[in-house]
Amino acid sequence: MSYQEVKRNIWSNAISNYVRTVLGMIVGLLTFRMLYQSMPPEQFGFWSLLWSVFGYGILLDFGFGFAAQKRVAELSVKQDWDELSRVLSTILFFYFGVAAAIVLVVLVASRPIVGLFGVSAANAEEFRKVLILFFMGIGLAFPMGIFPEILRGQQRIRLANNLISAALVLRLATLWLALKYEWGFFAVMAIALFYALAPDFLAALLALKRMPGVKLRPGLFSKAMIGDTMRFSVFAYISTATNLVLGKTDQLVLGVALSVAAVALYQAGAKVAEVFSQFTKQVQDTLSPAAAHLHATGDRAALQDLLVNSTRWSVLIATPLYLLCAFYLDELLQLLTGDRIIDRKTWEVGHVLLFWYYTTILTHSVSKRIFMMTGHERPLMWLGLAEAGANLVFSVGLVLWFKSVVAVAIGSLIPSLYFGWVHLWPWVARDVGISGWVLFRRTVLPSWLGAIPLLALLIGFQFITLAPGGSVRGAMFIEGTIAGLVGAYGLWRFGLKPSERTSLTNKLGGRFRRGGATPGASTP
């Protein structure tokens, strides 16, 4: 696969990431409201508790999912199907062993587990059956989850996203039927698990079809291969764990140091920043398999180009979104929370976390993904551990000193600024053989210059409000649309290279000509 093909895959995969993300948000909101309104409180609480456990399943991954993605990308280049068979068989059946142990524990201890959560006597037996069903389903989903990772390693992220998107829509429709006709709690859980598993089974068929030389058999399991794989996966696992520390410990620190009410203030402010993060990391999520593929081919020049241009495009996408979120933060918080008046501390937390996510887009998001796949996992792990430790120390120290919700957000921001600009940025510059300033001039400065018209317009809107009927949200949508068009022009004019503008113009022009061709007319 040539570098041009790799780049085309990155963009098609990134677009599919955005489609899956938006669809997931819409379906998630509809599903939440539907279940919340249809289930009794105890059922809904138990449902939410079980699915929250699913989110922590990443800690049982041991980094092998990431390792599978890397090894598929590398060994597919060499077409070393025997080695890949041993690697994937070892990971798959190791996962089956872990899953079997978890399911066995739940089967034995299902009654005490249900009792631990204070379930009423009337629901105890039904909830115990639902608990067993859930963990049997998760036990199966745990090893089967390797197959979407294989698709990602094959740079077929778009296919994995399409499977997930289709399952989301079908799950919503089937759950609606189950709730409408009162099929019961057990059936609702079975439906949700079925649509969680279906994409994995389809991914298995499609992934293995692309690799007919790969065989998955228990006899190919190798303890030595576990050790070899863990030499990489342990670094990926620790990096994942440190990311959880960076993203999830603020609430815990606030709950212990201040109160649960403080967590509520923080969480409300964090919502906009979390949505911003989701919309700006979709390009970066496609880079890992591309980097592993290029590393396996030994194309160093292509890797350097990928590092620089991926950073530039990430900044290009994130900068206008950051400015729009920052200027309309109050309105966005009202829209997300339903509150008419936003607490000042929530607003301040929102701004700090928005800037935190934005600066990590510039310095962390691209470099970490590419370095992890190109032989730099060990120093990257130590850097991540140092940043997570500093994050925890600063957050705890500042919140105890100032007794403020905002202090814990600042405690997360300071280490990211330091490690991003003092360590990661110079590392990227050295890797591509240029100075830090030249790297900044190539990747960040064009987007900042292109965003000047947008920034000027947003400042102007602070003095002129376009609010039909006095609607604040209406003003946000009208002004945001105008600002978005101005921002798009500024980035088109200053953020893109002339060759990129010409290429995009030719592609769009060609599509419009094909779309508007009349019968009998020739199409170029």
Secondary structure by P-SEA (a helix, b strand, c coil): ccaaaaaaaaaaaaaaaaaaaaaaaaaaaaaaaaaaacccaaaaaaaaaaaaaaaaccccccaaaaaaaaaaaaaaaacaaaaaaaaaaaaaaaaaaaaaaaaaaaaacaaaaaaaacccccaaaaaaaaaaaaaaaaaaaaccaaaaaaaaaacaaaaaaaaaaaaaaaaaaaaaaaaaacccaaaaaaaaaaaaaaaaaaaaaaaaaacccbbbbcccccaaaaaaaaacaaaaaaaaaaaaaaccaaaaaaaaaccaaaaaaaaaaaaaaaaaaaaccccccccaaaaaaaaaacaaaaaaaaaaaaaaaaaaaaaaaaaaaaaaaaaaaaaacccccccaaaaaaaaaaaaaaaaaaaccaaaaaaaaaccaaaaaaaaaaaaaaaaaaaaaaaaaacccaaaaaaaaaaaaaaaacccaaaaaaaaacccaaaaaaaccaaaaaaaaaaaaaaaaaaaccccccccaaaaaaaaaaaaaaaaaaaaaaccccaaaaaaaaaaaaaaaaaaacccccccc
